[in-house]
Amino acid sequence: MADVNIHSLKALAIFKTLFEAGSASQAARTLGITQSGVSRSLSQLEQNLGLELFLREKNRLVATPEARELYEEILRLMGNIDELRHSVLALKEFGTSRLRIAAIPGLAFGFVPRLIAALLEDNRGFSISFDMMSSHDVLREVESGHADIGFVTLPASSRVLRVEEWLTTQARCLIPRGHPLESRTTVTVGDLKDEYLVISNQPNVGADPLLNLATTHGIHIAGKTEANIGAITALVANGVGLSVMNPITASDQLSPRDGVVMLPFTPEIDFSFGLVYREDWKHARALDFIRGCGRDLLRDYPG
């Protein structure tokens, strides 16, 4: 019966060197031991495993198919050990070696990926799963344990999760370059009169804060295009219409060549975002890192 235990590790290391060196004399020189020591170790390993690893032909060793498969298993084992080492470092640093994140689309295009990049900067062994979904589905994923941390739109409520208000931004008006409103320092709701708007598609049109604001102030609009949040900036850039959205999402999607101007908008429309997590995560050091890093990243966005 094959006998592999902690004492076999040294013999496996000698076997790996022998397999790579191709001769007992070269392996001995590499390891700094005697050639007879290499031979004894190989013989003991073959006996313990019940396998013939090398054929002795004319004073040279020829690796068997079993030896090659064992060598490949050792390489995989070494990779796992290296991964384990990185996981231990992540455990020491953050209290966990795996993080499953679910985020709303508004934060998933750039903000959360930047957080993940910062988290991995000195901890490449950290294992991260990241998915984008609606705020409702984020809550469901964290509640079920399929995600550890979620980024949601506030207000949000859950009977089993901690909901932590994280950040609030004020809406900005997105204007295609060359539009008459481009020269304004601030765009007001009155400026939207007879303008064509691009808005986020909602379960019902009445849920859109911009349309509600226009209706409240008696502002007539020329029309609207409803689109996925990931397409709004592109529609504005192509001259379809104006939009009002949170500056984090807009900044993450826009580039200078898009020719879109982003201006303050009044009256203010707040966009609030929160962190959600289970009770057993409330003391996780990874949460502290995300909070701190998130505050730093916000400095790169319009105030």
C-alpha positions, 0 to 999 in steps of 0.5 A: 500500500502506498505510504505518503506522509510528512516524511515523504515530502523530503523524498518527493523534493529529491525526486523532483530535482532528480527528474529535472536533472536527469542523473543522480550525480547532477541531482546530488550536486544541485541538492548539496548531498551525496549521490548515494543519498539521492539513490537511497531516497529514491529507493525508499520513495519507490518502496513507499509508493509501490511504484517504479519511477526510473528504469536503470539502463546502462548506468543511467536513469530513464523516467517511467510514465508513472514518474512523469505523472508524479512529477506533474502532481508535485508541480501542482502541489507546489502551486497549491502550497504557494497559493496557500501561502498567499491566502495566509497572508491575506488572512493576516491582512484582511481576516479572509482570503476570499471575497465575493462582491455583488454591486449595482451597475452604477458602481460596477463600471469603474468604482468597484473595479478600482477598489478590487485593484487596490485590494489586490495590489499587495495581496495577489493571493486574494481570491475575489468574485465580482458580479453586477446586478440590480440592487434588489438582487444584490440584497438577495445574493448577500442574504443567501450567502452567495456574496459577502459584501454588496453595493446597493442603491439606498434606501434599502432594507433587509431583515437579516443584513446590516445596511450601512450608508456609505456615500451620497453624490449630487446629480450632474447634467450631461450635455453633448458638446456644442449644445447651447447649455454647454456654456452654463455653470449650472443647469437648472430644471427650468433649462430642460424645457423642450429638451429631449432627455435620456433617462435610465429605464425603470420598472415604471416611468414614475420612478425616475427622479428627473421626470418626477422633478420636471413634472413637479415644476411643470416642465414640458420636455420634447421627449425621452429615450429610456436606456440601460444605465451602461448606454446613457453616456454613449447616447448623450455623446452621440447627441440623442439628448441630455441626461442627469445622473450620478457623477460616479457612473458618468465619470467611469463611462466617459472619456475626453473624446466623447465630447460630453460636458458634465455640469452641476444641476439644481435643484439637487438630486441625491444619489445614495449608495450603501454597503450591505453585509451579514452580521458575521462580517461586521468586524471584517478588516476587508470592510475597513479597507473598502471604506477607507479606499472608497473615501480616497477614490471619491476624491477623483470624482466631481464633488 
